[in-house]
Amino acid sequence: MRNNGIGAFFSAWTIISSSLRVFSVTPERPALADAGRCGQGDHAGFTSPLEDGGFQSRRSCIISRPNFLLLKRSVLASPSSFADLSAKIKDRSARAGVIGLGYVGLPLAIAIARSGFEVTGFDIDPKKIVALDACKSYIDAVADEALTAEREAGRFSATTDFAGLAACDVIVICVPTPLTKHRDPDLSYVEATSRSIAAHLRAGQLVVLESTTYPGTTDDVVKVILEKTGLKSGVDFFVGFSPEREDPGNQHYHTATIPKVVAGDGAEALDLMKAFYGAAVKTVVPVSSNATAEAVKLTENIFRSVNIALVNELKTVYAAMGIDVWEVIDAAKTKPFGYMPFYPGPGTRRPLHSDRSVLSDMEIPRVRTADALHRTCRRDQFGDAALCRRQTCRSTGYPLREGTEPQQGSGPRSCLQEECRRYPREPVATPDRDH
């Protein structure tokens, strides 16, 4: 973890630099079928519904991009588009559509449904739809009972048919934004989803992006694609951005209790954003522009990555000095101002769309246990230290695989020999374990 600080800074600089580039949608570029039907990712069901996989591409499904000139509506919205949608949101008669039923989209959909709106969830993974139809949640933040309650009340349904977007008054995009192999933002899922929305776009709709991305994406990518239909943002339909802030495993905060930053393309779009999210969450924080809201999320992620990388470096330094980093953090966090505790752990290698500012309460004891086990390893005992070899990995706190040897540089799930030798302290009292 010695390079985590440099790596976090480099990743942050890459994202910021990318935000300065001019992204455009050219007529020659092919489109992915049906909202990224060929892609994969946790937000939009681009992975298996019961496991968190990578972002393996399915480019074989690329099809010819539709001619958006043919999608131009003959009748534009009346001047009452804003008033009509505002009234629907106020009396909860508006129908919401959430694209991507992963760890961001599904909790959001249930929170919106609980506030009284009818919600349709859209996902390209039929296995997820089958699970949801059976009232079986695959996301820890959504209990089966909560899912059952909303389905029985008729406020939540799920489908793979994106034609249903035409019936939605508010459409929320929750798709992944990973990095490419060159460390550039991969907007293919956002672009593909925007094209699918454009195929069903009508007057009087609000389209919201929640995916983590660089400042300018909503206005320069999503809005541009939607306006190719001939409808105009701020006149016929409305566009906004609200960064997701899900923290999987956090038992203290939930979707409805986490303050929601909102922005819109124009004053009317912002008013719609405040009204819609204000009905589903306790606190709404409006900002002046979509780019500002996008920068808020970027700032939060950079703050997390830099501080986790810093504390990982400090743990290595303090360990060499015989100082317990956990004791240091516990004492430092008693300062009532100017300090926020961050804990050692694998926090800087997460996807761009993940937001884990600190380790959860479930993770902290696990990492603490791993740290205590390593302190039982004396320099002259290392060769026979079964605790160090077979119990847990000091880097992550996860159990080691059977037969894993503590060789230096063997990877994040192996115990590093060099680090173990930095513990010359006397053994501490630990529960008896089978060596």
N, C-alpha and C positions, 0 to 999 in steps of 0.2 A: 504493500500500500504506500510505499515511499513516494510514488509518483502521482498519488491521487490529487494533491494540491495543484500540480502543473496540469494534470489531465482535466480537472474541473475547470480551471481557468481557460484552457484551450477550447473545451466544449462550449463554454459560455461565449467566448470570443467568436467561435464559428457561427453560433446562432445569431449573434448581434450583427456580424458581418453579412450574413445571408439576408438579413432584413433590409439591407441597403441595395440589394440587387433588384432589378426590374423584372418581375415575373409577368409573363403574358401567356394568353391562350391562343394558339395559332390554329387556323382552320385546318391545317394539314395534320394536326396531332390526333391520333386515334383516341377513342374513349373507351373506358372500361364499362362493361355491361352492368346495368342496374345498380347504381350506387356502390361500385366497387365489388360487384358480384364475383370478380376474379381475384380480389385481394384478400388479405388476412389481417387480423389484428384484434386485440382484446375488446376495444370499444364497440365495434360494429359486428361482432361475431365473426371476425376474420380468422379466429382460431376455433378449435373444438369447444363446445359449450361447457365442457367439464374440465378443461385443462388450460393452462396458460402457456401457449407455445410461442414461437417466434413470429416473424413477419415474412414467412415464405411466400413469394409472389406466385400468382397464377396468371402469368401473362398470356397463356395459351388461349384465354377467353377474350382477348382483345378483339373488338369489332370496329366496323367503320363508324366514325362519329356522325350522328344525325345532323342534317342541315338545319341549323337553328332558324334560318330565314323562313323555313316552312312552318315553324312553330309560332310565328308571330300572330298574336291574337287580333282579330278584326275589330274587336270592341275593347277599348281600354277602360280602366276603372273610372267610375264616377268620382267627383270630388268628395264623396262621402265615404271613400274607402277607409280612411282613418277613423271616422266617427262610428262606422258600422263595426269594425273590428274592436275598437275600444269598448263599445257597448257589449259585444259578445264576451269579451274578457271579464268585464265587470260583473255580468250576471252568470258567468261560468257556462255559457252555452257554446263557447268556442271549443273546437276539437283540436287537441294537440297531437302531433306526431313526433316520435323520438326515433331517430335513425341510429341504430347501433345499441344493442342491448347487452353491453358488457358491464364492467364494474362502475362505469360512469352512467351510462344510459339507463340501465334498469332501475337503480335507486332513484334517479331523477324522475323516470316515468311514474314510479309508484308514489313519489312525493307529490307530483302534479295531480295524479288521480285522487290522492287523499284530500287535496284542496277543493275537489268538486268538479274538475274538468274530466271529460271523457278523453282517454288517451289510447292511441294506437301505436304499438311498438313495431318497428320495421327492422328486420335482420335478414342477412343472406344465408344464415345457417339454419336449415330446417330442424336440426336436432334441438336447438334452443327453443324453437316454436313448439315442438312436441313437449318439451319439459314444462314450458310455461302454460300450455293448455292443460297439463296435468297438475298444475299448481305446485310444481317442484322448482324451487329456486336453486340456481347454481352460483349465486352470489351471496356471500356471508352477510352483507349489509341488508339483504332483503329476506325476511323470514317467510317460510311457506304460508304461515297464517296471514301475514300481511298481503301476500300475493293472492291468496284465496279470497280474502275479504274484498279486494278491489275487483276481482273477476266476477264474483257473485253479485256485486253491486252494479255490474255492467259498466264500470268506469275504465277497465283495462282489457285490451285484447292485443294479440301479437300476430304478425303475418310476414310472409316473405314477398308478398305482392306489393310492389312499390306504386302501383296504379292508385292505391288508396291515399297517396299523398294529395291528390286533387281535392279530397274531402276535408283535409286538415286546414285549420285556420292559422295555426302556429306550428312550425316545423323546426325541430332542434337537431343539429348535427353533432353526433358524438362518435367520431371515427378517429382512428389512430394517426399520429403524425410522428413516425419514427425518424431516425436519421439514415441517410444512405451510407454506403460503404466509404464514401468520400466525406462523411460527416456533414453533409448538407441536409436541410429539412426535406423530407419526402412528403410532398403534398398530393401524391397520386390518389389517395383515398378521399381527401377533401374535394379534389377536382372531379373525381368520378361521381361522388355523391351529389355535388352541385349540378352536374349534368343530368342526373336522374331527376332531381327536383325541377330543373328547367323543363323537362319533358312534360311535367304536370303542373307547372306554375300557372296561377291564375291571379286575377286582381283581388286585393284585400287580404293577402297572406303576409305573415311575419316569418322570416327565415333567420334562425339564430345559429351561429357557430360557437361550439364550446371547446373544440379541440385546441390543445396547446400549440402555438405557432408563433412566428415572428410578426412584429408589428407591420401592418399593411395587408395581411392576408385577406381579411374579410372584405375590405374595400377594393383591393387590386386583383383578387382572384375570384372569390365567391360572387361578389356583386357583378363583376364583369361577365361571368358566365351566365348569370341569371338575366342580365339585361340584353343578352343576345336573342332573347325571345321577342324583343320589341317592347316589353313592359319596362317601366322606369322605376328605379328605387326611389322611395320618398314620395312618389306620386301614385303608382299602381300597387306596388308591394313595398315591404319594409325589411330592412336588414339590420341585424344587431350582433353583438358579441358579448358573451359572458363566460369567463374562464372557469372550467371545472376545478373543483377543490376537494375531490374525494380523497379520503385517507383510509384505504382498506385496513381493517383490523383495529381502528380507533373506536373505542367503546364510549368515548365522551362526546363526540361530535357526529352528527348525522346530516344528511343532505338538507333537511329543513332547518337545522340549527346553525349551519355554517353561513356566515355573511356572504352575500352574492354580489359580486361586482358586475355591473351592467353598463352597456353603452349601445348607441344606435347611430345609424347613418341619418342624422338630422334630428331635430327636436321632437317630431312626431314619433319617429322610431324609438327614441329614448323613452318617451312617455309610455309607449306600448310595452317596452321591455320592463319598465318599473311596475306597471300594472300586472303584467303576466307573472313575473317572478315574485312580486310582492304578495301574490295570492298563495304561493307555494312555500316560501321561506320566510323566516322571521325578520331578517334584516337585509335590505337592499342598499347597495352602495353605488350610486350613479357616478360615472365619470364622463368627461367631455367628448370623447371620440372612441371609435372602435380600436384605433391604433394604441390609444392610451390603455384601454382594458387589456389588449394583447401584451403590452409592455408590463403591466402589473403581474401577469402570470409568469412572464419571463424573469422578472425580478425575483419573484418568490422562489422559482426553481434554482436560479443562480445562487441566491442566499443559502438555500438548503445544501446545494452541492459543495460550495466553497467551505461552509462550516463543518460539514461532515468530513470532508477531506482534511481540514485543519486538525480536527480532533483525532483523526486516525494517525496523523503525523505526530501529534503530541503524545499519543499513547506509546508509540514506538520509542520516542525520546525519553519519556518518563520511565518506561520499562527498563531501559538501559541504565537508568539512575537508581533503580530500585524503588520507584515511587508508584503508588497505586493511582491510576488515572481516574478510577471511579470515585475514590475518596476526594480527589482534587475537584471533580465536577460537582459532587454533592456539597462540598463546602462553598465552591464558587457560586452556585445557584442560589445561595442564601442572600446574595446581594440583590436588593429590591429594584435596582435600576441598572441599565447599561450592560446587562448580561442575559443571555438565553442559553440554557443547557442543550448541547448536542452530544450524542453518544457514539462511540466507535461502532462501525458496522458497514455493511456493503451498500451504502446509500448513494454513491455517485455513479453507479453503472446502470441505473434504471433507465427505461425508455423516456423520451422527451415528454410524453404525455403523463408520466407518473408524478405524483406530488407527495413525497414523503419527507417532511421537514425534519422530523426526528424519528427515532425508533419508537415503535408503539410499546405500550405497557407489557404486551405479550413477549416482545422481542428482548426487552432490557434484561429480565431475569435470565433468559437463555444465554445471552452474551456474557452476563456477569458470571454465570456458572462456568462457562468455558474459560474465562479469565482466571477464576479461582483454581481450576484444575491445572492450568499451566503454571501457577505459582507453586504447585507441589513438586514441580520438576527441578531438582538441583542439578547443577552442572555435572557433578560426578555421578549422577544417577541416570543421565539421559538415555544411555543405551538400553536400560531396563525399564524405562518409564512407560508402563502400560497405559496410565492415565493420559499421558501426552499423545501416545500413539493411536489409541483406539476410541477415546471417548468423544471429544468434540474438537472442532476447528476453532482456533483462537481468532482467526480472521472473520468468521461469520457467525460462530455460535451454533452451527448445525452439526449433527453427528457425522463422524467420519464414516466412509464406506468400509466395509469389512476388508481387512487386510491392507488398508492404506498405510504406506510407510511415510514417516515424517522427513521427506527429502526436500531440500531447499528448491524453491521454484516449481514445486509440483502442482500448483494451482490453488484456487480459492477454497476448495473443499478438502485440502490436505493440510496437515500441520507442518509449518515451516521450521526446519531444524535450526536455522540461524536465530529465529525469534525465540525458540524455546531455550536456547542457551543463554539468553539474556536474563534468566531468572535464577540468580544465585542464592535467593532467599531460602530460609528454612521452610520445610513443609508446613502448610497451614491445615487446621482441622477441617476435614471434608468427610461426607458420608462414606461408609465402607462400600467399595465397589469390587466386582469380580475382575481381577486382573487377568 
